[in-house]
């Protein structure tokens, strides 16, 4: 199975369309998004709609979480917080619900995708060591999103 990984779209519709155009030439079977669909850019509704239309499997990113819960924006810089506030006012109820339904972790197609340093059981912060431990035995392919690629690679089957 061929998979593609995208991340940190931040409501940049032009860049998302370009990335999808390239991915479409690669005979990909499934596409994953490692979060941060919204934030900064001017097209949050359009980006969410396009990902939903394409059936992309998404995990929640820290900017996505912040739109749903302003307390989650406390660690973001002031420009990011302003973008989150604006985004929250722009999103339709349907797209807010889409973000609210995004999981912290997806395990499918022998691939694990998870939000960097977030415990998928309760949303608390994990240490980098615990993040690696949490994903190290679950799949052959492991990806962690939200700006920092914790680990990506293949393990030979034994």
N, C-alpha and C positions, 0 to 999 in steps of 0.2 A: 504494500500500500504506500502510495506517495502522499505525503502531507506537506502543507505549507504553514508557516507560523508568521503572524503579524502581531504587532503590539504598539501601544502608545500612539493611537490614531489621533487623539485629542481633537476630534471634530474637524479634522482637516480633510474635507471631502475630495479636493483635487488630488491630494497625495494618496488617499485611499483608492480612488478610481485608478490611478496610475499603477499602484501596487497590484490591484486586482487584474488589471490588464496584463501585467507581466506574469502573474500567477496563472492566468488562463492559458498561457502559451506553454506551460510546464506539465500538462497532463496530470494535475493534482487530483487525488481522490477525495481529500478532505482538508478543510482550512480551519485553523484555530486562531483565536485572538486572545492574547495574554493580558487583556484589560486596558484600561484608560481609553475607552471609546470616546469619552467626552473630556472637555476641559480645553481652554485656550482658544480653539478654533470657532468659526462662525456657523458651522453646519452640524450641530449635534443631532437634530432630528433626522436629517438626511443620511448621516453616517449610520445611525442605528437602523434606519429603514433598509439601507443597502445590505448591511450585515445580516439582518433578519431574512431578507429576500434571498440571499445566497446560502442560507442555512449554516452560517459560520458558528462553530462551537466557541463560546466566549466564557472567560472567567471575569470576575469583577476586579477592577483596578482601584488604586487608592483615590483617583479623581472621580471615578464612578461612585465609589462609596461616599465621597464628600458631597456630591450632589444630593444624595439621599439623606445624609446626616451631617449637618454643618459642623458638628463637633469633630468629625473626622478630618476637617480641613485645617485644624489647628497647627499641624506640622508643615503645612504648605506655605510657600512665600506669599507675600501680599498680592502679587500679580495673579498667582494661581487661585487664591481665595476670591479675588474679584471675578475672575473667569468662571469659577464654580457658582458664585451667586448669580451671575448673568445666565449661565447655562440652566440653572434650576428654574429660572423664570421662563426660559424658552421652550423647555421640553414639554411635549404633550403628556397627558396622563398615561397613555399607552406606552410611551417610551420610558417614562419614569418606572412604570411597572416592569418593563423589560429589564432595566438596570437592577431593580430590586430582586428579580428572580435569578440573577447571575450567581453561579456558585463560586466559592473560593478555590475549588479544585475540580478538575475533570480527569477521570481515568478511563480511557477508551482507546481502542485500536493500538494497544500495547504502548500507550503514550500517557504520561502524566503531565498536566499543565496546572500550575498553581500560582496564586498571588504570592509574590516574594515575601517571605518572613511572616506569613499570616497562618495561624493555626486554622485549618479548614473545619474543625469541629466547633470552635467558639469565636473565631475572629480575633483572638488575642495575638500579640506579636511574639514571634519565635526568634531565637538567636539564629545567626547564619548557620552555625553547626547543626542545630535542630532542624532547620529547613532542609539542609542536605540529607540528614538522616531520614526525615519524613518521606522524601521522594526517592531515596537511593535504592530501595528494594521493591518499589511498586511497579516499575516498567522498564523496558529497555531504553525508551526515550524519555528524557525528563527536561522540562522547561519551567522556569519560574519567571513571572512577568513583573511589570511595573518598573521598568527602567534598568533593572540589573539582571542580567542573565546569570543565574546561579550555576546552572550546569546544563549542558546540552551534549548529547552524544549517544553512541550505541554501545551496548555491551554484547559481546559475542554470546550466542546461545551455547549452552553446554549440553 
